[in-house]
Amino acid sequence: MVAGVLAGIVAIVGGWVALRLASRGRSLRPPTPTQLDDITKPLGRIAVRHLPMDALGPDFTDVLQAAAATNAYVLETDQDGHRKPLVSRTAVEKPLPTNPQES
């Protein structure tokens, strides 16, 4: 549970940093699941030793896990490492005007 909370916090911080970098034309490479585990497991052990466990309630955990999933969705990349667009244009067929002067 604690590692999940910390993964959410790492994802939120990473998302914030990614947005700041994107405004400057740079991008942040998201960690792999293994790298995220390597970061959050030791931090989780530290948190268990020093934080009151009632502070890490199930609602807080769920919010952070949802934030981590949202961050992964927003920062998802394709096979070439390019960030996938969140919004794309759809092809809409417009009927041709019957009178060319109407366009």
KEDREN-571207 format. One record per atom (N, C-alpha, C): residue in one letter; residue number from 0; atom name; x, y, z. Coordinates in steps of 0.02 Angstrom, whole numbers, m for minus. Example, Ala and Ser with C-alpha at 12.3 -4.5 7.8 and 13.67 -1.06 7.14 Angstrom:
REM residues 2
{'A',0,'N',{660,m284,390}};
{'A',0,'CA',{615,m225,390}};
{'A',0,'C',{660,m165,390}};
{'S',1,'N',{642,m112,354}};
{'S',1,'CA',{684,m53,357}};
{'S',1,'C',{645,2,394}};
END
This chain:
REM residues 103
{'M',0,'N',{41,m59,0}};
{'M',0,'CA',{0,0,0}};
{'M',0,'C',{43,63,0}};
{'V',1,'N',{94,64,43}};
{'V',1,'CA',{136,124,48}};
{'V',1,'C',{174,135,m17}};
{'A',2,'N',{199,81,m48}};
{'A',2,'CA',{235,89,m111}};
{'A',2,'C',{188,118,m164}};
{'G',3,'N',{124,98,m163}};
{'G',3,'CA',{75,125,m211}};
{'G',3,'C',{64,199,m199}};
{'V',4,'N',{61,219,m136}};
{'V',4,'CA',{54,290,m120}};
{'V',4,'C',{114,329,m145}};
{'L',5,'N',{173,302,m132}};
{'L',5,'CA',{233,337,m155}};
{'L',5,'C',{239,337,m231}};
{'A',6,'N',{217,285,m264}};
{'A',6,'CA',{216,284,m337}};
{'A',6,'C',{171,340,m363}};
{'G',7,'N',{115,350,m329}};
{'G',7,'CA',{70,404,m349}};
{'G',7,'C',{102,472,m339}};
{'I',8,'N',{136,480,m283}};
{'I',8,'CA',{170,544,m271}};
{'I',8,'C',{225,556,m323}};
{'V',9,'N',{264,504,m338}};
{'V',9,'CA',{316,510,m389}};
{'V',9,'C',{284,528,m456}};
{'A',10,'N',{227,497,m472}};
{'A',10,'CA',{193,511,m535}};
{'A',10,'C',{168,583,m538}};
{'I',11,'N',{140,607,m483}};
{'I',11,'CA',{116,676,m481}};
{'I',11,'C',{174,725,m490}};
{'V',12,'N',{227,714,m454}};
{'V',12,'CA',{285,758,m460}};
{'V',12,'C',{314,754,m531}};
{'G',13,'N',{319,693,m557}};
{'G',13,'CA',{344,684,m626}};
{'G',13,'C',{299,718,m677}};
{'G',14,'N',{233,714,m667}};
{'G',14,'CA',{187,748,m712}};
{'G',14,'C',{195,823,m710}};
{'W',15,'N',{202,850,m650}};
{'W',15,'CA',{212,922,m643}};
{'W',15,'C',{277,944,m677}};
{'V',16,'N',{330,907,m666}};
{'V',16,'CA',{395,923,m698}};
{'V',16,'C',{388,916,m774}};
{'A',17,'N',{354,865,m797}};
{'A',17,'CA',{345,856,m870}};
{'A',17,'C',{307,915,m900}};
{'L',18,'N',{256,939,m866}};
{'L',18,'CA',{219,998,m892}};
{'L',18,'C',{263,1060,m894}};
{'R',19,'N',{302,1069,m842}};
{'R',19,'CA',{348,1127,m840}};
{'R',19,'C',{399,1122,m897}};
{'L',20,'N',{426,1063,m908}};
{'L',20,'CA',{475,1054,m962}};
{'L',20,'C',{442,1062,m1030}};
{'A',21,'N',{381,1037,m1038}};
{'A',21,'CA',{346,1042,m1102}};
{'A',21,'C',{335,1115,m1121}};
{'S',22,'N',{324,1158,m1072}};
{'S',22,'CA',{314,1229,m1087}};
{'S',22,'C',{379,1261,m1112}};
{'R',23,'N',{434,1227,m1103}};
{'R',23,'CA',{500,1251,m1127}};
{'R',23,'C',{525,1210,m1187}};
{'G',24,'N',{481,1168,m1215}};
{'G',24,'CA',{500,1129,m1273}};
{'G',24,'C',{542,1068,m1258}};
{'R',25,'N',{540,1044,m1196}};
{'R',25,'CA',{579,985,m1176}};
{'R',25,'C',{531,932,m1151}};
{'S',26,'N',{555,871,m1147}};
{'S',26,'CA',{512,817,m1122}};
{'S',26,'C',{548,776,m1069}};
{'L',27,'N',{510,745,m1027}};
{'L',27,'CA',{536,703,m974}};
{'L',27,'C',{521,630,m990}};
{'R',28,'N',{570,587,m988}};
{'R',28,'CA',{560,516,m1000}};
{'R',28,'C',{530,486,m937}};
{'P',29,'N',{471,455,m942}};
{'P',29,'CA',{441,424,m882}};
{'P',29,'C',{480,362,m863}};
{'P',30,'N',{480,346,m798}};
{'P',30,'CA',{516,286,m776}};
{'P',30,'C',{480,223,m798}};
{'T',31,'N',{518,170,m808}};
{'T',31,'CA',{488,105,m822}};
{'T',31,'C',{457,79,m757}};
{'P',32,'N',{414,29,m761}};
{'P',32,'CA',{386,0,m699}};
{'P',32,'C',{441,m25,m651}};
{'T',33,'N',{494,m54,m678}};
{'T',33,'CA',{549,m77,m636}};
{'T',33,'C',{583,m19,m601}};
{'Q',34,'N',{597,34,m639}};
{'Q',34,'CA',{628,93,m609}};
{'Q',34,'C',{584,125,m556}};
{'L',35,'N',{519,127,m569}};
{'L',35,'CA',{472,155,m520}};
{'L',35,'C',{473,113,m457}};
{'D',36,'N',{474,46,m463}};
{'D',36,'CA',{478,3,m405}};
{'D',36,'C',{544,14,m367}};
{'D',37,'N',{599,22,m405}};
{'D',37,'CA',{664,33,m374}};
{'D',37,'C',{665,99,m334}};
{'I',38,'N',{625,147,m354}};
{'I',38,'CA',{621,211,m319}};
{'I',38,'C',{574,206,m259}};
{'T',39,'N',{515,178,m270}};
{'T',39,'CA',{463,181,m219}};
{'T',39,'C',{469,130,m163}};
{'K',40,'N',{498,72,m176}};
{'K',40,'CA',{502,21,m123}};
{'K',40,'C',{545,44,m63}};
{'P',41,'N',{605,70,m75}};
{'P',41,'CA',{643,94,m17}};
{'P',41,'C',{609,154,17}};
{'L',42,'N',{579,198,m23}};
{'L',42,'CA',{544,255,7}};
{'L',42,'C',{484,231,47}};
{'G',43,'N',{451,178,24}};
{'G',43,'CA',{396,149,61}};
{'G',43,'C',{417,122,128}};
{'R',44,'N',{474,89,130}};
{'R',44,'CA',{500,62,193}};
{'R',44,'C',{515,119,242}};
{'I',45,'N',{543,174,216}};
{'I',45,'CA',{558,232,259}};
{'I',45,'C',{492,262,285}};
{'A',46,'N',{443,268,241}};
{'A',46,'CA',{379,297,261}};
{'A',46,'C',{345,255,315}};
{'V',47,'N',{348,189,309}};
{'V',47,'CA',{318,144,358}};
{'V',47,'C',{350,155,427}};
{'R',48,'N',{414,167,427}};
{'R',48,'CA',{449,176,490}};
{'R',48,'C',{434,243,523}};
{'H',49,'N',{417,294,483}};
{'H',49,'CA',{412,362,510}};
{'H',49,'C',{344,396,506}};
{'L',50,'N',{297,371,465}};
{'L',50,'CA',{232,403,458}};
{'L',50,'C',{179,364,495}};
{'P',51,'N',{130,400,525}};
{'P',51,'CA',{74,364,555}};
{'P',51,'C',{33,332,499}};
{'M',52,'N',{17,268,507}};
{'M',52,'CA',{m17,232,453}};
{'M',52,'C',{m88,256,441}};
{'D',53,'N',{m120,288,491}};
{'D',53,'CA',{m188,314,479}};
{'D',53,'C',{m187,373,431}};
{'A',54,'N',{m128,404,421}};
{'A',54,'CA',{m122,459,373}};
{'A',54,'C',{m126,433,301}};
{'L',55,'N',{m112,369,292}};
{'L',55,'CA',{m113,339,225}};
{'L',55,'C',{m176,297,217}};
{'G',56,'N',{m233,330,223}};
{'G',56,'CA',{m297,295,218}};
{'G',56,'C',{m311,271,147}};
{'P',57,'N',{m364,229,139}};
{'P',57,'CA',{m379,201,74}};
{'P',57,'C',{m399,253,22}};
{'D',58,'N',{m434,307,43}};
{'D',58,'CA',{m452,359,m5}};
{'D',58,'C',{m390,394,m33}};
{'F',59,'N',{m344,409,11}};
{'F',59,'CA',{m282,442,m10}};
{'F',59,'C',{m244,397,m58}};
{'T',60,'N',{m241,333,m42}};
{'T',60,'CA',{m207,285,m85}};
{'T',60,'C',{m240,281,m154}};
{'D',61,'N',{m307,278,m155}};
{'D',61,'CA',{m343,275,m218}};
{'D',61,'C',{m332,337,m261}};
{'V',62,'N',{m333,396,m229}};
{'V',62,'CA',{m321,458,m266}};
{'V',62,'C',{m252,458,m297}};
{'L',63,'N',{m203,437,m260}};
{'L',63,'CA',{m135,436,m287}};
{'L',63,'C',{m126,384,m342}};
{'Q',64,'N',{m158,327,m335}};
{'Q',64,'CA',{m154,277,m388}};
{'Q',64,'C',{m189,302,m451}};
{'A',65,'N',{m245,337,m443}};
{'A',65,'CA',{m279,366,m501}};
{'A',65,'C',{m235,419,m534}};
{'A',66,'N',{m201,459,m493}};
{'A',66,'CA',{m155,509,m520}};
{'A',66,'C',{m98,477,m558}};
{'A',67,'N',{m72,422,m531}};
{'A',67,'CA',{m18,387,m566}};
{'A',67,'C',{m41,359,m633}};
{'A',68,'N',{m102,331,m634}};
{'A',68,'CA',{m129,304,m697}};
{'A',68,'C',{m141,360,m747}};
{'T',69,'N',{m166,418,m724}};
{'T',69,'CA',{m178,475,m768}};
{'T',69,'C',{m112,500,m796}};
{'N',70,'N',{m62,503,m753}};
{'N',70,'CA',{5,525,m775}};
{'N',70,'C',{32,479,m829}};
{'A',71,'N',{25,413,m819}};
{'A',71,'CA',{48,365,m869}};
{'A',71,'C',{11,374,m935}};
{'Y',72,'N',{m54,387,m932}};
{'Y',72,'CA',{m94,398,m992}};
{'Y',72,'C',{m71,461,m1029}};
{'V',73,'N',{m61,515,m993}};
{'V',73,'CA',{m41,578,m1024}};
{'V',73,'C',{28,575,m1054}};
{'L',74,'N',{74,539,m1021}};
{'L',74,'CA',{143,537,m1044}};
{'L',74,'C',{158,477,m1089}};
{'E',75,'N',{107,439,m1109}};
{'E',75,'CA',{118,379,m1150}};
{'E',75,'C',{153,397,m1216}};
{'T',76,'N',{199,354,m1236}};
{'T',76,'CA',{236,366,m1297}};
{'T',76,'C',{226,308,m1346}};
{'D',77,'N',{240,322,m1409}};
{'D',77,'CA',{235,269,m1460}};
{'D',77,'C',{301,230,m1463}};
{'Q',78,'N',{307,186,m1512}};
{'Q',78,'CA',{366,144,m1518}};
{'Q',78,'C',{430,184,m1530}};
{'D',79,'N',{423,243,m1560}};
{'D',79,'CA',{481,285,m1576}};
{'D',79,'C',{498,333,m1519}};
{'G',80,'N',{461,330,m1465}};
{'G',80,'CA',{474,374,m1408}};
{'G',80,'C',{440,441,m1413}};
{'H',81,'N',{396,451,m1462}};
{'H',81,'CA',{359,514,m1467}};
{'H',81,'C',{296,510,m1425}};
{'R',82,'N',{282,564,m1391}};
{'R',82,'CA',{222,565,m1349}};
{'R',82,'C',{160,560,m1393}};
{'K',83,'N',{115,516,m1373}};
{'K',83,'CA',{52,508,m1411}};
{'K',83,'C',{8,569,m1397}};
{'P',84,'N',{m26,594,m1449}};
{'P',84,'CA',{m69,652,m1438}};
{'P',84,'C',{m131,633,m1396}};
{'L',85,'N',{m152,679,m1354}};
{'L',85,'CA',{m213,668,m1316}};
{'L',85,'C',{m275,685,m1357}};
{'V',86,'N',{m267,733,m1402}};
{'V',86,'CA',{m322,755,m1444}};
{'V',86,'C',{m300,750,m1516}};
{'S',87,'N',{m342,724,m1558}};
{'S',87,'CA',{m325,721,m1630}};
{'S',87,'C',{m387,740,m1669}};
{'R',88,'N',{m375,762,m1730}};
{'R',88,'CA',{m431,781,m1773}};
{'R',88,'C',{m461,719,m1804}};
{'T',89,'N',{m525,721,m1812}};
{'T',89,'CA',{m559,667,m1846}};
{'T',89,'C',{m580,693,m1915}};
{'A',90,'N',{m578,649,m1963}};
{'A',90,'CA',{m597,668,m2031}};
{'A',90,'C',{m673,672,m2034}};
{'V',91,'N',{m697,732,m2049}};
{'V',91,'CA',{m769,743,m2055}};
{'V',91,'C',{m784,761,m2127}};
{'E',92,'N',{m826,723,m2157}};
{'E',92,'CA',{m845,737,m2226}};
{'E',92,'C',{m898,791,m2227}};
{'K',93,'N',{m881,847,m2257}};
{'K',93,'CA',{m931,900,m2266}};
{'K',93,'C',{m963,892,m2334}};
{'P',94,'N',{m1028,900,m2336}};
{'P',94,'CA',{m1060,895,m2402}};
{'P',94,'C',{m1039,955,m2445}};
{'L',95,'N',{m1030,943,m2508}};
{'L',95,'CA',{m1013,998,m2553}};
{'L',95,'C',{m1072,1045,m2560}};
{'P',96,'N',{m1058,1110,m2559}};
{'P',96,'CA',{m1114,1157,m2566}};
{'P',96,'C',{m1144,1152,m2637}};
{'T',97,'N',{m1209,1160,m2639}};
{'T',97,'CA',{m1242,1157,m2704}};
{'T',97,'C',{m1228,1221,m2743}};
{'N',98,'N',{m1217,1275,m2708}};
{'N',98,'CA',{m1200,1338,m2740}};
{'N',98,'C',{m1130,1358,m2716}};
{'P',99,'N',{m1081,1362,m2761}};
{'P',99,'CA',{m1012,1378,m2741}};
{'P',99,'C',{m1007,1446,m2706}};
{'Q',100,'N',{m1052,1490,m2715}};
{'Q',100,'CA',{m1050,1555,m2683}};
{'Q',100,'C',{m1066,1550,m2607}};
{'E',101,'N',{m1096,1494,m2585}};
{'E',101,'CA',{m1115,1485,m2516}};
{'E',101,'C',{m1056,1467,m2471}};
{'S',102,'N',{m1000,1447,m2499}};
{'S',102,'CA',{m944,1426,m2457}};
{'S',102,'C',{m904,1484,m2435}};
END
